[in-house]
Every structure is written in structure tokens, then in C-alpha cells.
Amino acid sequence: MDFKALKTFHAIVELGGFQRAAEALQYAQSTVTIQIQKLESDLGVKLFARYGKRIQLTEEGRLLSLETGSLLNSIDDIRKLLETAGAGYAGRVRIAANEPSASIRLPSIIADFCVKRPNVQLSLEVGGTDIVAAKVEAGTADFGICSPIPSQTNLVYEHLFEERFVLLMSSQNPLTDQQFVTLNDLSAQRMLMKERTCHYRTMIE
């Protein structure tokens, strides 16, 4: 179904004639006639009954006229939505991120983004590097923030920032009196670490 022909049909009904519709749409009257003929051919029905110079909606035309207003408004809404999406002001952004980026680095960025792009639907899913990479590769996330990913994936990894590893210990631990702590110093200590699947633990080990 041709959108222009549907718009022309709506104009004829609203304005009460082919000539008035042609003037409002700045078409030649022959163009209006051709569009309506094409619309009738596409739908397989007659939309207007012609009585000399007078026209009247058929029952099929009347039923179509009841729907065209809302249909044309919906098409206009879709067009506006696509235009704003193309400009970055509508649409959907899906982010996957690991910790601590998800809870420390992203909240202020996301808050600022939502203020500037209120019509963009934004979602954030938190998981380990493997999960983040898998979601981006599967297309269920648009981009991810995580540790370095295996080189055999089909993803492109860009270095954004560096995380610092810090050693936390009780103030009662004798190592706190040392200016420097070496790996040998830690060999006799009981360590609390992340799970074995965590990339941070892999880097530490």
C-alpha cells in the first residue's frame, strides 16, 4: 500500500473532493486520480462511487477512512522516531560491564547520558569479563567494559583505562610496618581472593 496514495485518500475524505485534495497537496488532479486508482488496485476494492462529477465513499472506502487518520499519525510518529534515532536522541543502548566499572565508573556517565538523551532506552547488565564478551559477541549487548579479552574472539578491544590492584590488610598485620611489601612477604599470608573464573584473580596469579 502506497503511503502517498493513502495520504491523498485521507485528504479527499477530509476536504470533500479530488480537486480540493489536489490543491492542498499541490498535485495535479490527474496525479490524485492515478494515486487513488493505484490504491484501489492494491486493495482490490472500489473506494469511491462516482455519480457524474459527484463522488461518494463506498462501504469499503468508509471503513478505510475510519483507519487512515490513526494510521497516518502512527507513520508520522515512526518517521519522527527514526529521525531522532539517527541523530542519537532515541533508540536503545545495551551495555554490559564488569565490576568495579559498573558501580564506580559508569553511574555518573549513565546519569548524564539519560539527562541529555531522555528518549533513549538504556540498560546495563553486570557480569564477569567472559559474560560481557559473550554478550557483545552474541549481539545482546552493544558494547562492553571489561578486562582484556582472549584474542581468538571476533571482538575489537580498545584500552580505556587502567585499574590499580591494592593490598588490604589489618592494621595489626606486621607487614604494615614495612615501607615495601614483596611477593615473598605475601607467600606466608592467608589471602582472600576472587573466584577462580575471575580475570582479576588470573592477572594476580
Residue pairs with C-beta under 8 A, 6 or more apart in sequence:
1 39
1 42
1 43
2 35
2 38
2 39
2 42
3 75
4 35
5 35
5 36
5 38
5 39
5 42
6 39
6 68
6 71
6 72
7 25
7 72
8 21
8 25
8 27
8 32
8 35
8 36
8 39
9 35
9 36
9 39
9 47
9 61
9 64
9 65
9 68
10 65
10 68
10 69
10 72
11 20
11 21
11 24
11 25
12 18
12 20
12 21
12 32
12 36
12 48
12 55
13 57
13 61
13 65
13 68
15 21
15 24
17 55
18 29
18 32
18 33
18 36
18 55
19 29
21 27
21 32
22 28
22 29
22 31
22 32
25 32
27 35
36 47
36 48
39 47
40 46
40 47
43 60
43 64
45 58
45 60
45 61
46 58
46 60
46 61
47 57
47 58
47 60
47 61
47 64
48 55
48 56
48 57
48 58
48 61
49 55
49 56
49 57
49 58
57 65
81 90
84 90
84 119
85 91
88 117
88 120
89 117
89 119
89 120
90 117
90 119
90 120
91 120
91 121
92 120
92 121
92 122
92 123
93 120
93 121
93 122
93 123
93 142
94 122
94 123
94 125
94 140
94 141
94 142
95 106
95 122
95 123
95 124
95 125
95 141
95 142
95 143
95 144
95 145
96 124
96 125
96 126
96 127
96 131
96 132
96 135
96 136
96 141
96 143
96 144
96 145
96 146
97 106
97 124
97 125
97 126
97 132
97 144
97 145
97 146
98 126
98 127
98 128
98 129
98 132
98 145
98 146
98 147
98 199
99 126
100 163
101 145
101 146
102 124
102 126
102 145
103 126
105 145
105 161
106 124
106 145
110 122
110 124
113 120
113 122
114 120
114 122
125 135
125 141
127 135
128 146
128 197
128 198
128 199
129 146
129 147
129 148
129 149
129 199
130 197
130 199
132 141
132 144
132 145
132 146
133 144
133 146
133 149
133 150
133 153
133 155
135 141
135 144
136 142
136 143
136 144
136 155
137 153
137 154
137 155
145 160
146 199
147 199
147 200
147 203
148 157
148 199
149 155
149 157
163 200
165 200
165 203
165 204
167 181
167 186
169 175
169 176
169 189
170 176
173 189
175 181
175 185
175 189
178 185
193 201
193 204
194 200
194 201
195 201
